[in-house]
Amino acid sequence: MENNLRIEELRQGGLARIRANQIEESLRFFDEALALGPDEELAELLTINKAGALISLEKDSPEVQKLPQIIMRRRSQRHLYLAAYNLQHKYQIEKDFKRASFYARVALDAAEQSGELGWKTQVLIALGNLCVFDSRVGEAITYYSDALALLPETPEHGFRRSFAQQNLGYCFLVDNRIQEGIDLIHSAIALMKDCGADGYLAESYIDLCFGYLEQGNLEAARFFGQQGLEMATEVRQVRNARYLLGEVAYKLGDMTSAEVHFGELATFYPDFPHLTDFLLAIDLRSMVNLKLS
């Protein structure tokens, strides 16, 4: 009994590190728990948890390779859901959206069979993300809306609601529902700040830059674009912010700033030596998916 309590304590410690975005550190907790000799069911759960961390780090491992076997074994709806959800994440990262969607639907079926609304909302958001990556905005709007309909408007659900609202807001922008999208993203930002998710604000600020640019409010677009650029943690976010800020500067007649932003963007594309001149000549907003890496 004492051994099981210690194993679960370590497992929860690993999950806490993942929630804190300390994913590499979480592996130590899972490995220590596995070394204590858990029973077969708990060992499988630890394997799923460790595989999820490794997938987020974009690493392959024996644990990741065991996930399809765990799905086939179907020891419990919980294990089935977690293994399938991790695999959809793996294939989402690899941009194999067909396989990602397959495993997301396996996870959704497990969530519905179990009656766990938290699982269902999580996978609905994942399905929405997959649709956005695949430029199926109408379907994405449905998935995000369904997730929000299930999520109570309470502080403990604020974190997940904020991401669903932010993603739905972006979809509204792409769907030419500009003011709805802007309002929803502002609401998502307020939720993120309330639940201490400030590290995730960059995406929302960059989306607001896009929205205000579409609306023609160039000063607001520049303000939020600069905020997003300063807070960006991903290369994709930096590229998007540079591109949008370049467009804003161009429309404001600030050619010096436009050339700076487009020039910085061009450093990511060394095989396209005339990208700056190209972007100064052509507006690509209608062809750009800001959510693709």
Secondary structure by P-SEA (a helix, b strand, c coil): caaaaaaaaaaaaaaaaaaacaaaaaaaaaaaaaaacccaaaaaaaaaaaaaaaaaaccccccccaaaaaaaacccaaaaaaaaaaaaaaaaaacaaaaaaaaaaaaaaaaaaaccaaaaaaaaaaaaaaaaaacaaaaaaaaaaaaaaaccccccaaaaaaaaaaaaaaaaaaacaaaaaaaaaaaaaaaaaaacccccaaaaaaaaaaaaaaacaaaaaaaaaaaaaaacccaaaaaaaaaaaaaaaaaacaaaaaaaaaaaaacccccccaaaaaaaccccccccccccc
